[in-house]
Amino acid sequence: MIQELFQQVKSRVAMPIISAADKKVNVPTDLLWRCPRCGNVVMMDDYEKNHKVCASCSYHSRLSAFERLALTADPDSFVELDPDMKSVNPLEFRNYPKKLEQLQRSTGLRDAILTGECTIKGHPCVIGIMDSRFLMASMGSVVGEKIARAFEHAAKLRLPVILFTASGGARMQEGIISLMQMAKTAGAVSRHNAEGLLYITVLTDPTTGGVTASFASLGDIIIAEPKVLVGFAGRRVIEGTIKEKLPDDFQTAEFLLEHGFVDMIVSRHQLRRTLGHILKMHIEKPAGEVGENG
């Protein structure tokens, strides 16, 4: 009897102890959503009704260009510019055309940006929205050309421009042609600015590389969503170059606000209202209208 008791105790000791953290919970992607930052799990319907923002920690998930447009523009006010423009393969990069075709089918976009005219709270503007689903919204010839044309169109009609940025940087499949878009877009912004017109950039997650180093940093007013990643080179590259440890919040919207790179951080829930208010303050007077002071 004593021997049997010893065997029972031995078998219990040998059993592995599995903690709750070791158990993997499979969350159905069509029913529930798990926040990648805090781990909070909510119903997918509630998550989408909250504009894809975590109700627990305010994590702002990435949006498609069409989702962003629906949250920003007045209903039925959007008219797309250059809808048929698409990239070629200037470097004959292997499988690049095939990859573009696949992304065009899956995203509904010709390339990584959607541009057009719309109204926000009744105020007309030209809008551009980058979509990270399309090759991480890398800036190639089409992205640069569409942005340049959007600014030229806005200058002709004397309209403000609002650009939602989200990009991994230059598009390596187009080589130097991709890098040339930095100068092209910066030049278009400069000409629009010379006309005394308003340009607003809204930095979303992530905004990096050549996009940050060109048109994303040139807005008259620069807005960012909370805790988004904004920078040029990556953290490891910078730390390896300067041989110093960077702050934990380096390249976040909050860090950039503190150091004067960003003018304001606005939650997604308040963004449409904020943009409408800024457009209202900067709206031009009709031709021939004279102010109170003549």
PyMOL commands that set and color helices and strands:
alter all, ss='L'
color gray80, all
select helices_A, chain A and resi 2-14+20-22+44-49+65-72+96-107+135-137+141-157+172-194+209-212+215-217+235-242+253-258+268-282
alter helices_A, ss='H'
color red, helices_A
select strands_A, chain A and resi 32-34+41-43+79-80+113-120+123-130+161-167+199-207+221-224+264-265
alter strands_A, ss='S'
color yellow, strands_A
deselect
rebuild
show_as cartoon
